[in-house]
Amino acid sequence: MRIWIEVIGYVGMAFILIGFSMRDIKAVRTINVCGAVLSFIYGILTRTWPTACLNACLFIINVIYIITYIIESKKKEKQ
């Protein structure tokens, strides 16, 4: 079981690193949401509360920005 917990952590880390290497900000935010979710799960499973807390906050921030981009895109389409 422990190996799966580590895999979740490493995959979450990989998503976040891949997100930082991209240029399209929407893609960065989307990939970082995936990484934050996996890293949050890892933090909960390993009881590393600072990791879980940080990634919960990153998830919320990225989702807010994604929603903002969607709303702005729809406004631009209507104009």
N, CA and C of each residue as an Amber inpcrd file, in Angstrom:
protein
   237
   0.8230000  -1.2030000   0.0000000   0.0000000   0.0000000   0.0000000
   0.8580000   1.2540000   0.0000000   1.9420000   1.2450000   0.7220000
   2.7940000   2.4300000   0.8490000   3.3400000   2.8790000  -0.5050000
   3.6290000   1.9500000  -1.3890000   4.1770000   2.3180000  -2.7030000
   3.1730000   3.1640000  -3.4800000   1.8780000   2.8550000  -3.3640000
   0.8600000   3.6290000  -4.0740000   0.7600000   5.0530000  -3.5440000
   0.9780000   5.2060000  -2.2620000   0.9710000   6.5540000  -1.6880000
   2.1170000   7.3730000  -2.2690000   3.2900000   6.7560000  -2.3650000
   4.4530000   7.4440000  -2.9410000   4.2330000   7.7680000  -4.4130000
   3.6180000   6.8430000  -5.1470000   3.3250000   7.0700000  -6.5690000
   2.4070000   8.2810000  -6.7220000   1.3870000   8.3840000  -5.8760000
   0.4710000   9.5320000  -5.9230000   1.2520000  10.8240000  -5.7170000
   2.1530000  10.8370000  -4.7350000   2.9600000  12.0220000  -4.4670000
   3.8550000  12.4070000  -5.6250000   4.5240000  11.4230000  -6.2110000
   5.4250000  11.7080000  -7.3330000   4.6640000  12.1450000  -8.5820000
   3.5130000  11.5500000  -8.8330000   2.7220000  11.9430000  -9.9990000
   2.1950000  13.3680000  -9.8080000   1.7480000  13.6880000  -8.5980000
   1.3130000  15.0540000  -8.3100000   2.4390000  16.0520000  -8.5270000
   3.6220000  15.7150000  -8.0500000   4.7870000  16.5660000  -8.2320000
   5.1070000  16.7380000  -9.7180000   5.0030000  15.6640000 -10.4750000
   5.2870000  15.7230000 -11.9120000   4.2990000  16.6470000 -12.6280000
   3.0200000  16.5620000 -12.2730000   2.0210000  17.4520000 -12.8770000
   2.3690000  18.9160000 -12.6110000   2.7360000  19.2160000 -11.3830000
   3.0620000  20.6020000 -11.0400000   4.2980000  21.0610000 -11.8040000
   5.3080000  20.2270000 -11.8940000   6.5170000  20.5910000 -12.6460000
   6.2250000  20.7680000 -14.1310000   5.4280000  19.8930000 -14.6990000
   5.0580000  20.0150000 -16.1140000   4.2850000  21.3070000 -16.3300000
   3.3910000  21.6300000 -15.4070000   2.6200000  22.8700000 -15.5120000
   3.5180000  24.0910000 -15.5840000   4.5740000  24.1210000 -14.7980000
   5.4790000  25.2640000 -14.8050000   6.2640000  25.3920000 -16.1050000
   6.3540000  24.3260000 -16.8630000   7.1210000  24.3750000 -18.1100000
   6.2840000  24.8260000 -19.3070000   5.0010000  25.0380000 -19.1150000
   4.1160000  25.3930000 -20.2210000   3.9850000  26.9050000 -20.3530000
   3.6050000  27.3490000 -21.5380000   3.4500000  28.7800000 -21.7880000
   2.0000000  29.2420000 -21.7090000   1.0790000  28.3840000 -22.0850000
  -0.3390000  28.7390000 -22.0660000  -0.8350000  28.7230000 -20.6270000
  -1.2490000  29.8670000 -20.1310000  -1.6080000  30.0050000 -18.7190000
  -2.8110000  29.1430000 -18.3410000  -3.7440000  28.9440000 -19.2700000
  -4.8840000  28.0760000 -18.9670000  -4.4330000  26.6300000 -18.7750000
  -3.5010000  26.1970000 -19.6090000  -2.9590000  24.8450000 -19.4750000
  -2.1840000  24.7050000 -18.1650000  -1.4250000  25.7420000 -17.8200000
  -0.6710000  25.7250000 -16.5560000  -1.6380000  25.5380000 -15.3870000
  -2.6840000  26.3390000 -15.3580000  -3.6560000  26.2670000 -14.2610000
  -4.3440000  24.9050000 -14.2150000  -4.7360000  24.3860000 -15.3720000
  -5.4330000  23.0980000 -15.4240000  -4.5400000  21.9620000 -14.9380000
  -3.3250000  21.9260000 -15.4110000  -2.3930000  20.8650000 -15.0060000
  -2.0350000  21.0110000 -13.5310000  -1.8980000  22.2510000 -13.0680000
  -1.5920000  22.4550000 -11.6550000  -2.7530000  22.0540000 -10.7470000
  -3.9840000  22.1620000 -11.2380000  -5.1270000  21.6620000 -10.4690000
  -4.9830000  20.1550000 -10.2500000  -4.6390000  19.4420000 -11.3120000
  -4.4460000  17.9890000 -11.1950000  -3.3270000  17.6750000 -10.2050000
  -2.2190000  18.3920000 -10.3300000  -1.0980000  18.1790000  -9.4190000
  -1.4490000  18.5110000  -7.9820000  -2.2060000  19.5820000  -7.7870000
  -2.5970000  19.9800000  -6.4340000  -3.5160000  18.9390000  -5.7960000
  -4.4250000  18.3900000  -6.5840000  -5.3310000  17.3610000  -6.0510000
  -4.5400000  16.1310000  -5.6120000  -3.6410000  15.6780000  -6.4770000
  -2.8450000  14.4980000  -6.1330000  -1.9280000  14.7690000  -4.9430000
  -1.3230000  15.9370000  -4.9070000  -0.4440000  16.2750000  -3.7920000
  -1.2340000  16.4530000  -2.4970000  -2.4510000  16.9610000  -2.6000000
  -3.3250000  17.0650000  -1.4320000  -3.6410000  15.6660000  -0.8880000
  -3.9990000  14.7600000  -1.7820000  -4.2890000  13.3790000  -1.3710000
  -3.0610000  12.7610000  -0.7130000  -1.9060000  12.9860000  -1.3070000
  -0.6530000  12.4900000  -0.7290000  -0.4490000  13.0660000   0.6730000
  -0.6650000  14.3600000   0.8350000  -0.5050000  14.9910000   2.1360000
  -1.4420000  14.4150000   3.1890000  -2.6720000  14.1390000   2.7920000
  -3.6440000  13.5380000   3.7160000  -3.2080000  12.1150000   4.0970000
  -2.8500000  11.3370000   3.0850000  -2.4790000   9.9410000   3.3530000
  -1.2180000   9.8100000   4.2010000  -0.2940000  10.7400000   4.0490000
   0.9550000  10.6910000   4.8170000   0.8860000  11.5390000   6.0810000
  -0.2510000  12.1960000   6.2630000  -0.4670000  13.0770000   7.4220000
   0.5810000  14.1810000   7.5100000   0.9570000  14.6780000   6.3450000
   1.8190000  15.8600000   6.2940000   0.8970000  17.0410000   6.0350000
   0.3860000  17.6110000   7.0930000  -0.6510000  18.6250000   7.0260000
  -0.2230000  19.8900000   6.2870000   1.0170000  20.3510000   6.4200000
   1.3990000  21.5300000   5.6270000   1.2940000  21.2710000   4.1180000
   1.6680000  20.0760000   3.6880000   1.5620000  19.7160000   2.2710000
   0.1000000  19.6930000   1.8440000  -0.7420000  19.0750000   2.6430000
  -2.1700000  19.0000000   2.3150000  -2.7840000  20.3940000   2.2790000
  -2.4480000  21.2150000   3.2480000  -3.0060000  22.5650000   3.3390000
  -2.5620000  23.4330000   2.1580000  -1.2800000  23.4050000   1.8550000
  -0.7570000  24.1790000   0.7320000  -1.4490000  23.7920000  -0.5600000
  -1.5750000  22.5080000  -0.8170000  -2.1560000  22.0640000  -2.0770000
  -3.6570000  22.2860000  -2.1430000  -4.3370000  22.2710000  -1.0040000
  -5.7540000  22.6370000  -0.9950000  -5.9020000  24.1050000  -1.4000000
  -5.0240000  24.9600000  -0.8720000  -5.0540000  26.3870000  -1.2310000
  -4.7160000  26.5900000  -2.7090000  -3.7050000  25.8820000  -3.2030000
  -3.3360000  25.9910000  -4.6260000  -4.4720000  25.5360000  -5.5250000
  -5.1590000  24.4890000  -5.1240000  -6.3040000  24.0070000  -5.8860000
  -7.3630000  25.1060000  -5.9960000  -7.7130000  25.7110000  -4.8610000
  -8.7350000  26.7530000  -4.8430000  -8.3220000  27.9430000  -5.7060000
  -7.0850000  28.3850000  -5.5580000  -6.5850000  29.5250000  -6.3390000
  -6.6570000  29.2370000  -7.8290000  -6.1830000  28.0650000  -8.2290000
  -6.1800000  27.7260000  -9.6550000  -7.5890000  27.5810000 -10.2090000
  -8.4940000  27.0070000  -9.4470000  -9.8780000  26.8670000  -9.9110000
 -10.5180000  28.2440000 -10.0690000 -10.2660000  29.1500000  -9.1370000
 -10.8020000  30.5120000  -9.2520000 -10.3020000  31.1700000 -10.5310000
  -9.0110000  31.0480000 -10.8160000  -8.4720000  31.6440000 -12.0380000
  -9.0470000  30.9880000 -13.2910000  -9.2320000  29.6900000 -13.2770000
  -9.8130000  29.0020000 -14.4350000 -11.2340000  29.4990000 -14.6750000
 -12.0190000  29.6170000 -13.6210000 -13.3860000  30.1250000 -13.7550000
 -13.3700000  31.5550000 -14.2820000 -12.4460000  32.3720000 -13.7850000
 -12.3190000  33.7530000 -14.2600000 -12.0020000  33.7870000 -15.7490000
 -11.0810000  32.9340000 -16.2050000 -10.7380000  32.8840000 -17.6310000
 -11.9390000  32.4790000 -18.4700000 -12.7070000  31.5220000 -17.9840000
 -13.8910000  31.0690000 -18.7250000 -14.9120000  32.1970000 -18.8420000
 -15.1600000  32.8860000 -17.7400000 -16.1170000  34.0070000 -17.7520000
 -15.6430000  35.1080000 -18.6990000 -14.3630000  35.4520000 -18.6380000
 -13.8240000  36.4940000 -19.5170000 -13.9040000  36.0760000 -20.9830000
 -13.6430000  34.8160000 -21.2710000 -13.7290000  34.3250000 -22.6490000
 -15.1550000  34.4350000 -23.1840000 -16.1270000  34.0940000 -22.3690000
 -17.5280000  34.1740000 -22.7810000 -17.9510000  35.6300000 -23.0060000
 -17.4410000  36.5410000 -22.1790000 -17.7400000  37.9590000 -22.3800000
 -17.1580000  38.4690000 -23.6810000 -15.9360000  38.0450000 -24.0170000
 -15.2930000  38.4610000 -25.2470000 -16.0130000  37.9130000 -26.4680000
 -16.5430000  36.6730000 -26.3640000 -17.2780000  36.0710000 -27.4610000
 -18.5610000  36.8370000 -27.7610000 -19.1970000  37.3620000 -26.7350000
 -20.4580000  38.0940000 -26.9160000 -20.2410000  39.4700000 -27.5300000
 -19.0500000  40.0110000 -27.4140000 -18.7840000  41.3530000 -27.9410000
 -18.5680000  41.3640000 -29.3950000
